[in-house]
Amino acid sequence: MTDRTVRYQLNESEIPTNWYNLVADLPEPPAPPLHPGTHEPIGPEMLAPLFPMALIEQEVSAERWIEIPEAVRDVYRQWRVTPLHRARRLERHLDTPAKIYYKYEGVSPAGSHKPNTAVAQAYYNKVEGTRRLVTETGAGQWGSSLAFSGALFGLEVDVYMVRVSFEQKPYRKALMEAYGARCVASPSEETEAGRAILAKDPDSRGSLGIAISEAVEMAMQRDDTRYALGSVLNHVLLHQTVIGLEAQKQLEMAGDYPDIVLGCTGGGSNFAGIAFPFLGDQLRGGRRVEIRACEPAACPSLTRGRFAYDFGDTAGMTPLVKMHTLGAHFMPPGFHAGGLRYHGMAPLVSHIRELGLIDAYAFNQLDCFEAGVTFGRTEGILPAPEATHVVKGAIDAALECKQSGEAKTILFNLCGHGHFDMQAYTDYFAGKLTDQIYDEQDLQKSLAALPQVG
Ligand SMILES: *Cc1c(COP(=O)(O)O)cnc(C)c1O
């Protein structure tokens, strides 16, 4: 039987003991974050009101390996090591000579990769005396992951949730509340940033950039409160590398090594998690891997954005970071992969794209849902709308192999399940989804408003 299910399972004692920091192996370091006023590189003191010192140190670290605290590994044990599957039924369905492997992060309590960093962030905050965490969330995956982690470590959690997703995904809010968090639709009347947006546009659908402004504003107001970000920053990408490190061991069990590694990219964290350990091996003289980032055509920061200094949020409260950006005022259309609706991209992911170490592909919503349904019908797991982008990318790669006759090994990160996103699938089956395209004029306006940095 060629389609026998294969699952490469490791014992919990094989959970990595260190996270992998790609910065240690880069041929040149990424550009530093800048102070929004002076445009000088910022020091740790500027980040101190927002993050605990341990995370700030990780943010600027060039150490290759950073130890995972035992208390964090202890929580990871609940669902890690996550399974690596060979997608034999999908391979057969596609009639491809390629081997397709996927790492499945949907087995976490929140249903995605996000707890890998949420647990770590909650832990370091607890140790340094934080009592309350404030954050934003797109589709609700990050909000529920931080709510879960806050519950474990005894922290209050407040979540500003992008309004379009707040309305599309009511069960994510219910999950956050079940974990004891407070969830507010953004833009809200609770913050200056939110009120300013609503004054201009009372029907604003919101964006991650606006929700970040609200969360940062709230975090700055109280000494016992800090901010937490679910993607983009170096320390978040670092925590996600457990995915790729585990996958390396599991592929070793399978006697394979990937030719192509894929991840979907919203802010870049799950992509970095699967790809960076393999890229690191390549940079240290190991085998070359082709790495593909898969993003939505409706919010195409890596394929259509400009590599420039920009704000991480809409109100201009964060430091300036150099990244592929559509501009902090860009308002992406309200497509269903809410976790991919961010105007920018992780500076580290942007940097390696500039260095030519990765490729980027943009896909339309309808093609992605079609790929997601194909995956569900062959492998049995219905991907989150975000994850359908990487499924589409992997299927395309496998079909390229069919054309060329090459039996390549493909590895992708199935970053989450779609059980909280069934309305999106219902709409897809009812023919109500369209390929939403951003407004080119809006994009040009947004890019013209990028901050001018020397
Ligand atoms: C949040 C999320 C994403 C996008 O975030 P990244 O930082 O790019 O990983 C993608 N998929 C799922 C399932 C998510 O929850």
The ligand as a Gaussian input file, in Angstrom:
#p B3LYP/6-31G(d) Opt

LIG

0 1
 C       -1.213000      33.714000      13.101000
 C       -1.234000      32.640000      12.129000
 C       -0.536000      32.762000      10.918000
 C        0.259000      33.974000      10.527000
 O        1.280000      34.314000      11.399000
 P        2.807000      34.012000      11.129000
 O        3.514000      34.797000      12.136000
 O        3.125000      34.433000       9.735000
 O        2.978000      32.555000      11.331000
 C       -0.590000      31.721000      10.037000
 N       -1.307000      30.620000      10.294000
 C       -1.981000      30.451000      11.447000
 C       -2.759000      29.185000      11.658000
 C       -1.985000      31.464000      12.388000
 O       -2.626000      31.314000      13.532000

